[in-house]
Amino acid sequence: METLPAHPPGPTADKLSIWPLESGRYGLDATFQGRSGFHLVEAHEAALKRAGVRFKLVQELGGGWTLRFGPLSAAEVSVALESYVH
């Protein structure tokens, strides 16, 4: 993972998920819910693109929007969590 923006562009995600991959690395999802969640994820998406961070935007069933990162090292997961948990 490249350098994340110094300050996240808005409130934290409604849900954060981390899971192990067979490679010994990790996946991380930051999910935002509903119409307001869509606007929040757009702000995060723009900041991440400006910073050159690779991610995938996933539209979830039930109105959620997820920023998916990975595969990440444990150190990269730590950096990502610091960006979303404040």
PDB file of N, CA, C and O in Angstrom:
ATOM      1  N   MET A   1       0.848  -1.169   0.000  1.00  0.00           N
ATOM      2  CA  MET A   1       0.000   0.000   0.000  1.00  0.00           C
ATOM      3  C   MET A   1       0.891   1.229   0.000  1.00  0.00           C
ATOM      4  O   MET A   1       1.851   1.300   0.767  1.00  0.00           O
ATOM      5  N   GLU A   2       0.584   2.189  -0.846  1.00  0.00           N
ATOM      6  CA  GLU A   2       1.313   3.436  -0.876  1.00  0.00           C
ATOM      7  C   GLU A   2       0.928   4.261   0.350  1.00  0.00           C
ATOM      8  O   GLU A   2       0.187   3.788   1.211  1.00  0.00           O
ATOM      9  N   THR A   3       1.427   5.484   0.428  1.00  0.00           N
ATOM     10  CA  THR A   3       1.124   6.352   1.557  1.00  0.00           C
ATOM     11  C   THR A   3      -0.334   6.766   1.519  1.00  0.00           C
ATOM     12  O   THR A   3      -0.833   7.201   0.481  1.00  0.00           O
ATOM     13  N   LEU A   4      -1.017   6.633   2.643  1.00  0.00           N
ATOM     14  CA  LEU A   4      -2.402   7.065   2.736  1.00  0.00           C
ATOM     15  C   LEU A   4      -2.460   8.560   2.998  1.00  0.00           C
ATOM     16  O   LEU A   4      -1.485   9.132   3.487  1.00  0.00           O
ATOM     17  N   PRO A   5      -3.584   9.212   2.685  1.00  0.00           N
ATOM     18  CA  PRO A   5      -3.723  10.631   2.986  1.00  0.00           C
ATOM     19  C   PRO A   5      -3.479  10.881   4.472  1.00  0.00           C
ATOM     20  O   PRO A   5      -3.809  10.042   5.310  1.00  0.00           O
ATOM     21  N   ALA A   6      -2.897  12.039   4.794  1.00  0.00           N
ATOM     22  CA  ALA A   6      -2.567  12.358   6.183  1.00  0.00           C
ATOM     23  C   ALA A   6      -3.812  12.429   7.057  1.00  0.00           C
ATOM     24  O   ALA A   6      -3.779  12.023   8.219  1.00  0.00           O
ATOM     25  N   HIS A   7      -4.899  12.937   6.513  1.00  0.00           N
ATOM     26  CA  HIS A   7      -6.136  13.047   7.281  1.00  0.00           C
ATOM     27  C   HIS A   7      -7.271  12.475   6.453  1.00  0.00           C
ATOM     28  O   HIS A   7      -7.445  12.869   5.300  1.00  0.00           O
ATOM     29  N   PRO A   8      -8.042  11.565   7.006  1.00  0.00           N
ATOM     30  CA  PRO A   8      -9.172  11.043   6.246  1.00  0.00           C
ATOM     31  C   PRO A   8     -10.146  12.171   5.916  1.00  0.00           C
ATOM     32  O   PRO A   8     -10.283  13.111   6.700  1.00  0.00           O
ATOM     33  N   PRO A   9     -10.819  12.096   4.781  1.00  0.00           N
ATOM     34  CA  PRO A   9     -11.679  13.187   4.349  1.00  0.00           C
ATOM     35  C   PRO A   9     -13.021  13.257   5.049  1.00  0.00           C
ATOM     36  O   PRO A   9     -13.835  14.112   4.699  1.00  0.00           O
ATOM     37  N   GLY A  10     -13.285  12.420   5.999  1.00  0.00           N
ATOM     38  CA  GLY A  10     -14.588  12.500   6.646  1.00  0.00           C
ATOM     39  C   GLY A  10     -14.715  11.513   7.773  1.00  0.00           C
ATOM     40  O   GLY A  10     -13.721  10.942   8.221  1.00  0.00           O
ATOM     41  N   PRO A  11     -15.933  11.304   8.239  1.00  0.00           N
ATOM     42  CA  PRO A  11     -16.181  10.379   9.351  1.00  0.00           C
ATOM     43  C   PRO A  11     -15.722   8.958   9.042  1.00  0.00           C
ATOM     44  O   PRO A  11     -15.504   8.587   7.889  1.00  0.00           O
ATOM     45  N   THR A  12     -15.586   8.193  10.088  1.00  0.00           N
ATOM     46  CA  THR A  12     -15.146   6.812   9.933  1.00  0.00           C
ATOM     47  C   THR A  12     -16.215   5.975   9.241  1.00  0.00           C
ATOM     48  O   THR A  12     -17.378   6.369   9.147  1.00  0.00           O
ATOM     49  N   ALA A  13     -15.796   4.827   8.766  1.00  0.00           N
ATOM     50  CA  ALA A  13     -16.710   3.890   8.107  1.00  0.00           C
ATOM     51  C   ALA A  13     -17.703   3.333   9.125  1.00  0.00           C
ATOM     52  O   ALA A  13     -17.435   3.330  10.326  1.00  0.00           O
ATOM     53  N   ASP A  14     -18.854   2.861   8.632  1.00  0.00           N
ATOM     54  CA  ASP A  14     -19.842   2.216   9.492  1.00  0.00           C
ATOM     55  C   ASP A  14     -19.365   0.844   9.942  1.00  0.00           C
ATOM     56  O   ASP A  14     -19.746   0.364  11.010  1.00  0.00           O
ATOM     57  N   LYS A  15     -18.522   0.211   9.116  1.00  0.00           N
ATOM     58  CA  LYS A  15     -18.034  -1.137   9.431  1.00  0.00           C
ATOM     59  C   LYS A  15     -16.639  -1.309   8.843  1.00  0.00           C
ATOM     60  O   LYS A  15     -16.392  -0.945   7.694  1.00  0.00           O
ATOM     61  N   LEU A  16     -15.729  -1.868   9.640  1.00  0.00           N
ATOM     62  CA  LEU A  16     -14.394  -2.239   9.170  1.00  0.00           C
ATOM     63  C   LEU A  16     -14.243  -3.741   9.311  1.00  0.00           C
ATOM     64  O   LEU A  16     -14.599  -4.303  10.347  1.00  0.00           O
ATOM     65  N   SER A  17     -13.720  -4.399   8.289  1.00  0.00           N
ATOM     66  CA  SER A  17     -13.512  -5.851   8.319  1.00  0.00           C
ATOM     67  C   SER A  17     -12.092  -6.156   7.867  1.00  0.00           C
ATOM     68  O   SER A  17     -11.602  -5.583   6.894  1.00  0.00           O
ATOM     69  N   ILE A  18     -11.432  -7.069   8.586  1.00  0.00           N
ATOM     70  CA  ILE A  18     -10.089  -7.531   8.237  1.00  0.00           C
ATOM     71  C   ILE A  18     -10.135  -9.048   8.192  1.00  0.00           C
ATOM     72  O   ILE A  18     -10.742  -9.673   9.062  1.00  0.00           O
ATOM     73  N   TRP A  19      -9.498  -9.656   7.186  1.00  0.00           N
ATOM     74  CA  TRP A  19      -9.469 -11.111   7.111  1.00  0.00           C
ATOM     75  C   TRP A  19      -8.117 -11.568   6.585  1.00  0.00           C
ATOM     76  O   TRP A  19      -7.489 -10.868   5.790  1.00  0.00           O
ATOM     77  N   PRO A  20      -7.662 -12.744   7.025  1.00  0.00           N
ATOM     78  CA  PRO A  20      -6.377 -13.272   6.558  1.00  0.00           C
ATOM     79  C   PRO A  20      -6.513 -13.897   5.175  1.00  0.00           C
ATOM     80  O   PRO A  20      -7.553 -14.461   4.833  1.00  0.00           O
ATOM     81  N   LEU A  21      -5.455 -13.790   4.394  1.00  0.00           N
ATOM     82  CA  LEU A  21      -5.374 -14.437   3.091  1.00  0.00           C
ATOM     83  C   LEU A  21      -4.376 -15.587   3.185  1.00  0.00           C
ATOM     84  O   LEU A  21      -3.531 -15.602   4.080  1.00  0.00           O
ATOM     85  N   GLU A  22      -4.466 -16.532   2.287  1.00  0.00           N
ATOM     86  CA  GLU A  22      -3.572 -17.696   2.308  1.00  0.00           C
ATOM     87  C   GLU A  22      -2.108 -17.303   2.173  1.00  0.00           C
ATOM     88  O   GLU A  22      -1.226 -18.044   2.608  1.00  0.00           O
ATOM     89  N   SER A  23      -1.840 -16.154   1.578  1.00  0.00           N
ATOM     90  CA  SER A  23      -0.467 -15.703   1.349  1.00  0.00           C
ATOM     91  C   SER A  23       0.205 -15.160   2.610  1.00  0.00           C
ATOM     92  O   SER A  23       1.384 -14.807   2.579  1.00  0.00           O
ATOM     93  N   GLY A  24      -0.539 -15.091   3.723  1.00  0.00           N
ATOM     94  CA  GLY A  24      -0.002 -14.504   4.939  1.00  0.00           C
ATOM     95  C   GLY A  24      -0.244 -13.005   5.015  1.00  0.00           C
ATOM     96  O   GLY A  24       0.196 -12.342   5.954  1.00  0.00           O
ATOM     97  N   ARG A  25      -0.943 -12.480   4.027  1.00  0.00           N
ATOM     98  CA  ARG A  25      -1.291 -11.058   4.012  1.00  0.00           C
ATOM     99  C   ARG A  25      -2.756 -10.927   4.403  1.00  0.00           C
ATOM    100  O   ARG A  25      -3.374 -11.909   4.812  1.00  0.00           O
ATOM    101  N   TYR A  26      -3.321  -9.725   4.282  1.00  0.00           N
ATOM    102  CA  TYR A  26      -4.675  -9.469   4.769  1.00  0.00           C
ATOM    103  C   TYR A  26      -5.479  -8.663   3.759  1.00  0.00           C
ATOM    104  O   TYR A  26      -4.926  -7.948   2.924  1.00  0.00           O
ATOM    105  N   GLY A  27      -6.800  -8.797   3.857  1.00  0.00           N
ATOM    106  CA  GLY A  27      -7.731  -7.945   3.144  1.00  0.00           C
ATOM    107  C   GLY A  27      -8.394  -7.033   4.157  1.00  0.00           C
ATOM    108  O   GLY A  27      -8.542  -7.400   5.322  1.00  0.00           O
ATOM    109  N   LEU A  28      -8.796  -5.839   3.721  1.00  0.00           N
ATOM    110  CA  LEU A  28      -9.469  -4.896   4.610  1.00  0.00           C
ATOM    111  C   LEU A  28     -10.591  -4.217   3.848  1.00  0.00           C
ATOM    112  O   LEU A  28     -10.382  -3.734   2.735  1.00  0.00           O
ATOM    113  N   ASP A  29     -11.776  -4.176   4.434  1.00  0.00           N
ATOM    114  CA  ASP A  29     -12.926  -3.467   3.873  1.00  0.00           C
ATOM    115  C   ASP A  29     -13.332  -2.342   4.806  1.00  0.00           C
ATOM    116  O   ASP A  29     -13.362  -2.517   6.025  1.00  0.00           O
ATOM    117  N   ALA A  30     -13.646  -1.187   4.234  1.00  0.00           N
ATOM    118  CA  ALA A  30     -14.247  -0.070   4.959  1.00  0.00           C
ATOM    119  C   ALA A  30     -15.603   0.163   4.303  1.00  0.00           C
ATOM    120  O   ALA A  30     -15.667   0.589   3.150  1.00  0.00           O
ATOM    121  N   THR A  31     -16.697  -0.116   5.033  1.00  0.00           N
ATOM    122  CA  THR A  31     -18.041  -0.058   4.465  1.00  0.00           C
ATOM    123  C   THR A  31     -18.812   1.129   5.021  1.00  0.00           C
ATOM    124  O   THR A  31     -18.797   1.392   6.223  1.00  0.00           O
ATOM    125  N   PHE A  32     -19.483   1.838   4.128  1.00  0.00           N
ATOM    126  CA  PHE A  32     -20.307   2.996   4.453  1.00  0.00           C
ATOM    127  C   PHE A  32     -21.735   2.665   4.026  1.00  0.00           C
ATOM    128  O   PHE A  32     -21.937   2.092   2.955  1.00  0.00           O
ATOM    129  N   GLN A  33     -22.720   3.013   4.838  1.00  0.00           N
ATOM    130  CA  GLN A  33     -24.105   2.624   4.580  1.00  0.00           C
ATOM    131  C   GLN A  33     -24.956   3.788   4.081  1.00  0.00           C
ATOM    132  O   GLN A  33     -24.767   4.935   4.487  1.00  0.00           O
ATOM    133  N   GLY A  34     -25.893   3.471   3.196  1.00  0.00           N
ATOM    134  CA  GLY A  34     -26.941   4.398   2.785  1.00  0.00           C
ATOM    135  C   GLY A  34     -26.492   5.537   1.890  1.00  0.00           C
ATOM    136  O   GLY A  34     -25.360   5.575   1.406  1.00  0.00           O
ATOM    137  N   ARG A  35     -27.433   6.478   1.683  1.00  0.00           N
ATOM    138  CA  ARG A  35     -27.180   7.617   0.801  1.00  0.00           C
ATOM    139  C   ARG A  35     -26.038   8.476   1.333  1.00  0.00           C
ATOM    140  O   ARG A  35     -25.159   8.885   0.574  1.00  0.00           O
ATOM    141  N   SER A  36     -26.050   8.750   2.642  1.00  0.00           N
ATOM    142  CA  SER A  36     -24.955   9.548   3.207  1.00  0.00           C
ATOM    143  C   SER A  36     -23.636   8.787   3.098  1.00  0.00           C
ATOM    144  O   SER A  36     -22.581   9.392   2.909  1.00  0.00           O
ATOM    145  N   GLY A  37     -23.697   7.458   3.218  1.00  0.00           N
ATOM    146  CA  GLY A  37     -22.502   6.638   3.070  1.00  0.00           C
ATOM    147  C   GLY A  37     -21.897   6.757   1.684  1.00  0.00           C
ATOM    148  O   GLY A  37     -20.675   6.752   1.531  1.00  0.00           O
ATOM    149  N   PHE A  38     -22.755   6.865   0.667  1.00  0.00           N
ATOM    150  CA  PHE A  38     -22.268   7.025  -0.701  1.00  0.00           C
ATOM    151  C   PHE A  38     -21.470   8.318  -0.835  1.00  0.00           C
ATOM    152  O   PHE A  38     -20.408   8.335  -1.457  1.00  0.00           O
ATOM    153  N   HIS A  39     -21.984   9.403  -0.251  1.00  0.00           N
ATOM    154  CA  HIS A  39     -21.273  10.683  -0.319  1.00  0.00           C
ATOM    155  C   HIS A  39     -19.951  10.624   0.447  1.00  0.00           C
ATOM    156  O   HIS A  39     -18.951  11.195   0.012  1.00  0.00           O
ATOM    157  N   LEU A  40     -19.951   9.938   1.575  1.00  0.00           N
ATOM    158  CA  LEU A  40     -18.716   9.792   2.353  1.00  0.00           C
ATOM    159  C   LEU A  40     -17.685   8.967   1.590  1.00  0.00           C
ATOM    160  O   LEU A  40     -16.505   9.318   1.556  1.00  0.00           O
ATOM    161  N   VAL A  41     -18.132   7.868   0.976  1.00  0.00           N
ATOM    162  CA  VAL A  41     -17.190   7.013   0.248  1.00  0.00           C
ATOM    163  C   VAL A  41     -16.621   7.760  -0.966  1.00  0.00           C
ATOM    164  O   VAL A  41     -15.473   7.533  -1.349  1.00  0.00           O
ATOM    165  N   GLU A  42     -17.412   8.641  -1.565  1.00  0.00           N
ATOM    166  CA  GLU A  42     -16.894   9.439  -2.684  1.00  0.00           C
ATOM    167  C   GLU A  42     -15.736  10.326  -2.233  1.00  0.00           C
ATOM    168  O   GLU A  42     -14.743  10.463  -2.948  1.00  0.00           O
ATOM    169  N   ALA A  43     -15.859  10.928  -1.049  1.00  0.00           N
ATOM    170  CA  ALA A  43     -14.788  11.784  -0.531  1.00  0.00           C
ATOM    171  C   ALA A  43     -13.536  10.960  -0.249  1.00  0.00           C
ATOM    172  O   ALA A  43     -12.429  11.370  -0.598  1.00  0.00           O
ATOM    173  N   HIS A  44     -13.707   9.800   0.382  1.00  0.00           N
ATOM    174  CA  HIS A  44     -12.568   8.918   0.650  1.00  0.00           C
ATOM    175  C   HIS A  44     -11.942   8.457  -0.661  1.00  0.00           C
ATOM    176  O   HIS A  44     -10.718   8.437  -0.797  1.00  0.00           O
ATOM    177  N   GLU A  45     -12.784   8.087  -1.626  1.00  0.00           N
ATOM    178  CA  GLU A  45     -12.299   7.601  -2.922  1.00  0.00           C
ATOM    179  C   GLU A  45     -11.417   8.649  -3.598  1.00  0.00           C
ATOM    180  O   GLU A  45     -10.347   8.323  -4.111  1.00  0.00           O
ATOM    181  N   ALA A  46     -11.860   9.901  -3.601  1.00  0.00           N
ATOM    182  CA  ALA A  46     -11.086  10.966  -4.236  1.00  0.00           C
ATOM    183  C   ALA A  46      -9.729  11.146  -3.552  1.00  0.00           C
ATOM    184  O   ALA A  46      -8.711  11.284  -4.231  1.00  0.00           O
ATOM    185  N   ALA A  47      -9.705  11.147  -2.226  1.00  0.00           N
ATOM    186  CA  ALA A  47      -8.451  11.321  -1.484  1.00  0.00           C
ATOM    187  C   ALA A  47      -7.504  10.148  -1.721  1.00  0.00           C
ATOM    188  O   ALA A  47      -6.297  10.340  -1.874  1.00  0.00           O
ATOM    189  N   LEU A  48      -8.050   8.938  -1.752  1.00  0.00           N
ATOM    190  CA  LEU A  48      -7.215   7.756  -1.985  1.00  0.00           C
ATOM    191  C   LEU A  48      -6.609   7.776  -3.384  1.00  0.00           C
ATOM    192  O   LEU A  48      -5.440   7.432  -3.562  1.00  0.00           O
ATOM    193  N   LYS A  49      -7.405   8.178  -4.379  1.00  0.00           N
ATOM    194  CA  LYS A  49      -6.892   8.261  -5.754  1.00  0.00           C
ATOM    195  C   LYS A  49      -5.784   9.301  -5.850  1.00  0.00           C
ATOM    196  O   LYS A  49      -4.763   9.061  -6.496  1.00  0.00           O
ATOM    197  N   ARG A  50      -5.978  10.465  -5.208  1.00  0.00           N
ATOM    198  CA  ARG A  50      -4.936  11.505  -5.233  1.00  0.00           C
ATOM    199  C   ARG A  50      -3.642  11.001  -4.605  1.00  0.00           C
ATOM    200  O   ARG A  50      -2.551  11.369  -5.041  1.00  0.00           O
ATOM    201  N   ALA A  51      -3.764  10.154  -3.577  1.00  0.00           N
ATOM    202  CA  ALA A  51      -2.588   9.619  -2.880  1.00  0.00           C
ATOM    203  C   ALA A  51      -1.983   8.413  -3.601  1.00  0.00           C
ATOM    204  O   ALA A  51      -0.919   7.934  -3.209  1.00  0.00           O
ATOM    205  N   GLY A  52      -2.646   7.916  -4.647  1.00  0.00           N
ATOM    206  CA  GLY A  52      -2.129   6.771  -5.395  1.00  0.00           C
ATOM    207  C   GLY A  52      -2.337   5.436  -4.703  1.00  0.00           C
ATOM    208  O   GLY A  52      -1.617   4.476  -4.980  1.00  0.00           O
ATOM    209  N   VAL A  53      -3.313   5.364  -3.806  1.00  0.00           N
ATOM    210  CA  VAL A  53      -3.594   4.123  -3.076  1.00  0.00           C
ATOM    211  C   VAL A  53      -4.495   3.240  -3.929  1.00  0.00           C
ATOM    212  O   VAL A  53      -5.501   3.704  -4.466  1.00  0.00           O
ATOM    213  N   ARG A  54      -4.133   1.971  -4.051  1.00  0.00           N
ATOM    214  CA  ARG A  54      -4.949   1.023  -4.823  1.00  0.00           C
ATOM    215  C   ARG A  54      -6.063   0.468  -3.942  1.00  0.00           C
ATOM    216  O   ARG A  54      -5.839   0.101  -2.789  1.00  0.00           O
ATOM    217  N   PHE A  55      -7.261   0.415  -4.508  1.00  0.00           N
ATOM    218  CA  PHE A  55      -8.429  -0.105  -3.806  1.00  0.00           C
ATOM    219  C   PHE A  55      -9.475  -0.461  -4.852  1.00  0.00           C
ATOM    220  O   PHE A  55      -9.336  -0.139  -6.032  1.00  0.00           O
ATOM    221  N   LYS A  56     -10.509  -1.123  -4.400  1.00  0.00           N
ATOM    222  CA  LYS A  56     -11.642  -1.462  -5.262  1.00  0.00           C
ATOM    223  C   LYS A  56     -12.895  -0.927  -4.581  1.00  0.00           C
ATOM    224  O   LYS A  56     -13.059  -1.103  -3.374  1.00  0.00           O
ATOM    225  N   LEU A  57     -13.779  -0.280  -5.330  1.00  0.00           N
ATOM    226  CA  LEU A  57     -15.052   0.193  -4.798  1.00  0.00           C
ATOM    227  C   LEU A  57     -16.116  -0.854  -5.107  1.00  0.00           C
ATOM    228  O   LEU A  57     -16.302  -1.230  -6.265  1.00  0.00           O
ATOM    229  N   VAL A  58     -16.814  -1.326  -4.074  1.00  0.00           N
ATOM    230  CA  VAL A  58     -17.807  -2.388  -4.215  1.00  0.00           C
ATOM    231  C   VAL A  58     -19.158  -1.877  -3.731  1.00  0.00           C
ATOM    232  O   VAL A  58     -19.268  -1.375  -2.613  1.00  0.00           O
ATOM    233  N   GLN A  59     -20.201  -2.002  -4.577  1.00  0.00           N
ATOM    234  CA  GLN A  59     -21.555  -1.682  -4.148  1.00  0.00           C
ATOM    235  C   GLN A  59     -22.149  -2.930  -3.516  1.00  0.00           C
ATOM    236  O   GLN A  59     -22.234  -3.978  -4.155  1.00  0.00           O
ATOM    237  N   GLU A  60     -22.558  -2.814  -2.263  1.00  0.00           N
ATOM    238  CA  GLU A  60     -23.099  -3.943  -1.515  1.00  0.00           C
ATOM    239  C   GLU A  60     -24.619  -4.008  -1.656  1.00  0.00           C
ATOM    240  O   GLU A  60     -25.264  -3.002  -1.951  1.00  0.00           O
ATOM    241  N   LEU A  61     -25.179  -5.183  -1.447  1.00  0.00           N
ATOM    242  CA  LEU A  61     -26.628  -5.310  -1.373  1.00  0.00           C
ATOM    243  C   LEU A  61     -27.095  -4.562  -0.133  1.00  0.00           C
ATOM    244  O   LEU A  61     -26.404  -4.575   0.885  1.00  0.00           O
ATOM    245  N   GLY A  62     -28.234  -3.920  -0.196  1.00  0.00           N
ATOM    246  CA  GLY A  62     -28.752  -3.218   0.969  1.00  0.00           C
ATOM    247  C   GLY A  62     -28.259  -1.790   1.100  1.00  0.00           C
ATOM    248  O   GLY A  62     -28.436  -1.179   2.154  1.00  0.00           O
ATOM    249  N   GLY A  63     -27.646  -1.240   0.061  1.00  0.00           N
ATOM    250  CA  GLY A  63     -27.290   0.171   0.072  1.00  0.00           C
ATOM    251  C   GLY A  63     -25.935   0.526   0.636  1.00  0.00           C
ATOM    252  O   GLY A  63     -25.671   1.703   0.884  1.00  0.00           O
ATOM    253  N   GLY A  64     -25.069  -0.441   0.846  1.00  0.00           N
ATOM    254  CA  GLY A  64     -23.730  -0.149   1.360  1.00  0.00           C
ATOM    255  C   GLY A  64     -22.720   0.040   0.244  1.00  0.00           C
ATOM    256  O   GLY A  64     -22.900  -0.457  -0.868  1.00  0.00           O
ATOM    257  N   TRP A  65     -21.660   0.763   0.554  1.00  0.00           N
ATOM    258  CA  TRP A  65     -20.547   0.981  -0.365  1.00  0.00           C
ATOM    259  C   TRP A  65     -19.268   0.645   0.373  1.00  0.00           C
ATOM    260  O   TRP A  65     -19.042   1.133   1.480  1.00  0.00           O
ATOM    261  N   THR A  66     -18.423  -0.189  -0.234  1.00  0.00           N
ATOM    262  CA  THR A  66     -17.214  -0.669   0.431  1.00  0.00           C
ATOM    263  C   THR A  66     -15.970  -0.294  -0.355  1.00  0.00           C
ATOM    264  O   THR A  66     -15.900  -0.474  -1.570  1.00  0.00           O
ATOM    265  N   LEU A  67     -14.984   0.235   0.374  1.00  0.00           N
ATOM    266  CA  LEU A  67     -13.640   0.416  -0.161  1.00  0.00           C
ATOM    267  C   LEU A  67     -12.860  -0.815   0.256  1.00  0.00           C
ATOM    268  O   LEU A  67     -12.693  -1.060   1.451  1.00  0.00           O
ATOM    269  N   ARG A  68     -12.378  -1.596  -0.703  1.00  0.00           N
ATOM    270  CA  ARG A  68     -11.682  -2.860  -0.422  1.00  0.00           C
ATOM    271  C   ARG A  68     -10.193  -2.693  -0.734  1.00  0.00           C
ATOM    272  O   ARG A  68      -9.811  -2.264  -1.823  1.00  0.00           O
ATOM    273  N   PHE A  69      -9.369  -3.043   0.247  1.00  0.00           N
ATOM    274  CA  PHE A  69      -7.917  -2.942   0.132  1.00  0.00           C
ATOM    275  C   PHE A  69      -7.305  -4.325   0.269  1.00  0.00           C
ATOM    276  O   PHE A  69      -7.841  -5.180   0.974  1.00  0.00           O
ATOM    277  N   GLY A  70      -6.187  -4.544  -0.403  1.00  0.00           N
ATOM    278  CA  GLY A  70      -5.475  -5.795  -0.210  1.00  0.00           C
ATOM    279  C   GLY A  70      -4.976  -6.369  -1.521  1.00  0.00           C
ATOM    280  O   GLY A  70      -5.415  -5.976  -2.602  1.00  0.00           O
ATOM    281  N   PRO A  71      -4.060  -7.297  -1.402  1.00  0.00           N
ATOM    282  CA  PRO A  71      -3.518  -7.853  -0.159  1.00  0.00           C
ATOM    283  C   PRO A  71      -2.582  -6.853   0.531  1.00  0.00           C
ATOM    284  O   PRO A  71      -1.831  -6.131  -0.125  1.00  0.00           O
ATOM    285  N   LEU A  72      -2.642  -6.826   1.871  1.00  0.00           N
ATOM    286  CA  LEU A  72      -1.867  -5.907   2.700  1.00  0.00           C
ATOM    287  C   LEU A  72      -1.003  -6.680   3.683  1.00  0.00           C
ATOM    288  O   LEU A  72      -1.378  -7.764   4.129  1.00  0.00           O
ATOM    289  N   SER A  73       0.155  -6.122   4.019  1.00  0.00           N
ATOM    290  CA  SER A  73       0.965  -6.678   5.106  1.00  0.00           C
ATOM    291  C   SER A  73       0.343  -6.230   6.429  1.00  0.00           C
ATOM    292  O   SER A  73      -0.527  -5.359   6.440  1.00  0.00           O
ATOM    293  N   ALA A  74       0.778  -6.814   7.528  1.00  0.00           N
ATOM    294  CA  ALA A  74       0.270  -6.410   8.844  1.00  0.00           C
ATOM    295  C   ALA A  74       0.559  -4.927   9.089  1.00  0.00           C
ATOM    296  O   ALA A  74      -0.283  -4.220   9.644  1.00  0.00           O
ATOM    297  N   ALA A  75       1.723  -4.454   8.688  1.00  0.00           N
ATOM    298  CA  ALA A  75       2.072  -3.038   8.866  1.00  0.00           C
ATOM    299  C   ALA A  75       1.149  -2.140   8.044  1.00  0.00           C
ATOM    300  O   ALA A  75       0.754  -1.069   8.506  1.00  0.00           O
ATOM    301  N   GLU A  76       0.805  -2.567   6.834  1.00  0.00           N
ATOM    302  CA  GLU A  76      -0.107  -1.788   5.993  1.00  0.00           C
ATOM    303  C   GLU A  76      -1.515  -1.766   6.575  1.00  0.00           C
ATOM    304  O   GLU A  76      -2.204  -0.751   6.473  1.00  0.00           O
ATOM    305  N   VAL A  77      -1.954  -2.865   7.184  1.00  0.00           N
ATOM    306  CA  VAL A  77      -3.258  -2.891   7.854  1.00  0.00           C
ATOM    307  C   VAL A  77      -3.265  -1.856   8.972  1.00  0.00           C
ATOM    308  O   VAL A  77      -4.253  -1.144   9.152  1.00  0.00           O
ATOM    309  N   SER A  78      -2.177  -1.769   9.718  1.00  0.00           N
ATOM    310  CA  SER A  78      -2.069  -0.804  10.808  1.00  0.00           C
ATOM    311  C   SER A  78      -2.210   0.627  10.293  1.00  0.00           C
ATOM    312  O   SER A  78      -2.925   1.434  10.887  1.00  0.00           O
ATOM    313  N   VAL A  79      -1.532   0.941   9.193  1.00  0.00           N
ATOM    314  CA  VAL A  79      -1.621   2.277   8.600  1.00  0.00           C
ATOM    315  C   VAL A  79      -3.053   2.554   8.148  1.00  0.00           C
ATOM    316  O   VAL A  79      -3.581   3.640   8.386  1.00  0.00           O
ATOM    317  N   ALA A  80      -3.675   1.582   7.501  1.00  0.00           N
ATOM    318  CA  ALA A  80      -5.049   1.755   7.023  1.00  0.00           C
ATOM    319  C   ALA A  80      -6.009   1.970   8.184  1.00  0.00           C
ATOM    320  O   ALA A  80      -6.877   2.840   8.113  1.00  0.00           O
ATOM    321  N   LEU A  81      -5.867   1.195   9.246  1.00  0.00           N
ATOM    322  CA  LEU A  81      -6.747   1.358  10.401  1.00  0.00           C
ATOM    323  C   LEU A  81      -6.583   2.731  11.037  1.00  0.00           C
ATOM    324  O   LEU A  81      -7.569   3.342  11.451  1.00  0.00           O
ATOM    325  N   GLU A  82      -5.355   3.222  11.122  1.00  0.00           N
ATOM    326  CA  GLU A  82      -5.131   4.558  11.677  1.00  0.00           C
ATOM    327  C   GLU A  82      -5.841   5.624  10.853  1.00  0.00           C
ATOM    328  O   GLU A  82      -6.234   6.661  11.389  1.00  0.00           O
ATOM    329  N   SER A  83      -6.008   5.382   9.564  1.00  0.00           N
ATOM    330  CA  SER A  83      -6.684   6.343   8.700  1.00  0.00           C
ATOM    331  C   SER A  83      -8.192   6.335   8.878  1.00  0.00           C
ATOM    332  O   SER A  83      -8.855   7.334   8.597  1.00  0.00           O
ATOM    333  N   TYR A  84      -8.738   5.222   9.341  1.00  0.00           N
ATOM    334  CA  TYR A  84     -10.194   5.115   9.481  1.00  0.00           C
ATOM    335  C   TYR A  84     -10.681   5.140  10.917  1.00  0.00           C
ATOM    336  O   TYR A  84     -11.873   5.340  11.155  1.00  0.00           O
ATOM    337  N   VAL A  85      -9.800   4.945  11.870  1.00  0.00           N
ATOM    338  CA  VAL A  85     -10.195   4.944  13.283  1.00  0.00           C
ATOM    339  C   VAL A  85      -9.530   6.145  13.934  1.00  0.00           C
ATOM    340  O   VAL A  85      -8.311   6.191  14.096  1.00  0.00           O
ATOM    341  N   HIS A  86     -10.351   7.107  14.301  1.00  0.00           N
ATOM    342  CA  HIS A  86      -9.790   8.305  14.944  1.00  0.00           C
ATOM    343  C   HIS A  86     -10.723   8.823  15.991  1.00  0.00           C
ATOM    344  O   HIS A  86     -10.426   9.825  16.641  1.00  0.00           O
TER     345      HIS A  86
END
